[in-house]
């Protein structure tokens, strides 16, 4: 299963990362390694502040060392991102996202569904 890819939506390319349905720290860290490789190969050669990103956390668990690794990965991607949206955020994950936004001076938006997130990403 591809966990990082480009999705086309209304003529725009969306950098999509799928962390959904991950239940263990081991699995999360394996997927994170895969998505980091995709970022290095496909995003870090793009212009700064140019990518639209959607991250899916539906039905996943962020446990153990996962949060710190996610922060590192997000920091590496941040210079290339114009807008970021996430879906599948529970109350606990929302608290972690707020911490991340404060630490990294980011403005990641939370949406309850993919359609709304995609529409927000492509609007000017």
C-alpha positions in Angstrom: 0.0 0.0 0.0 1.4 3.4 -1.0 1.4 5.7 2.0 2.7 8.8 0.2 1.7 9.9 -3.2 0.5 12.8 -5.4 -3.3 13.1 -5.8 -4.8 15.2 -8.5 -7.8 17.2 -7.4 -9.5 19.8 -9.7 -6.2 20.2 -11.7 -4.0 20.7 -8.6 -1.4 18.2 -7.3 -1.9 17.4 -3.7 1.0 15.8 -1.7 -1.0 13.1 0.2 0.3 11.2 3.2 -1.7 8.3 4.6 -1.1 7.4 8.2 -4.6 5.9 8.6 -5.3 2.6 10.3 -1.9 2.3 12.0 -2.2 0.7 15.4 1.4 0.1 16.7 4.5 2.2 17.1 6.6 -0.3 15.0 4.2 0.0 12.1 4.0 3.8 12.4 7.7 4.1 12.4 8.0 1.8 9.3 5.4 3.9 7.4 7.1 7.1 8.5 10.4 5.8 7.1 8.5 5.1 3.8 6.9 8.5 3.6 10.2 10.3 4.5 11.8 8.5 1.5 8.9 9.7 -0.7 9.4 13.3 0.6 13.1 13.3 0.0 12.8 11.8 -3.6 9.7 13.8 -4.7 9.2 16.9 -2.6 12.6 18.3 -1.7 13.4 18.9 -5.4 10.4 21.3 -5.6 10.3 25.0 -5.1 10.0 26.2 -1.5 6.5 27.1 -0.3 4.9 25.4 -3.3 3.3 22.2 -2.2 -0.3 21.5 -1.0 -0.3 18.7 1.6 -3.1 16.5 3.0 -2.3 14.1 5.9 -4.8 11.3 6.9 -4.6 10.1 10.5 -8.0 8.3 10.6 -8.1 5.4 13.0 -4.4 5.5 13.8 -2.6 5.6 17.2 0.4 7.9 17.9 2.3 6.1 20.7 5.8 5.9 22.1 8.5 7.7 20.0 6.1 8.3 17.1 5.2 11.9 17.9 8.8 13.0 18.1 9.5 11.3 14.8 6.5 12.9 13.2 7.7 16.4 14.3 11.1 15.8 12.8 9.5 14.7 9.5 7.1 17.6 9.5 9.9 20.1 10.1 11.9 18.7 7.2 8.8 19.1 4.9 7.7 22.5 6.1 9.8 24.7 3.9 8.3 23.1 0.8 4.7 23.4 1.9 2.3 26.2 1.0 -0.7 24.8 2.8 -1.2 21.8 5.1 -4.5 20.1 6.1 -5.1 17.0 8.2 -8.1 14.7 8.6 -8.8 12.0 11.2 -7.8 14.0 14.2 -9.1 12.9 17.6 -9.1 15.2 20.6 -5.7 13.8 21.8 -4.2 14.2 18.4 -5.6 17.7 18.2 -3.7 18.6 21.4 -0.5 17.2 19.8 -1.2 19.1 16.6 -1.6 22.4 18.5 1.7 21.7 20.2 3.3 21.1 16.8 1.8 24.3 15.4 3.2 26.3 18.2 6.7 24.7 18.2 7.1 25.0 14.4 5.2 28.2 13.9 2.9 26.3 11.5 -0.8 26.7 10.6 -2.0 23.2 9.9 -5.7 23.1 9.5 -7.9 20.3 10.8 -10.9 19.0 8.8 -13.5 16.4 9.5 -13.4 15.0 6.0 -11.2 14.8 2.9 -13.5 16.7 0.6 -13.5 19.8 2.7 -9.8 19.6 3.2 -9.1 19.3 -0.5 -11.4 22.3 -1.3 -9.5 24.4 1.3 -6.2 23.4 -0.1 -6.9 24.5 -3.6 -8.6 27.8 -2.8 -6.5 30.9 -3.1 
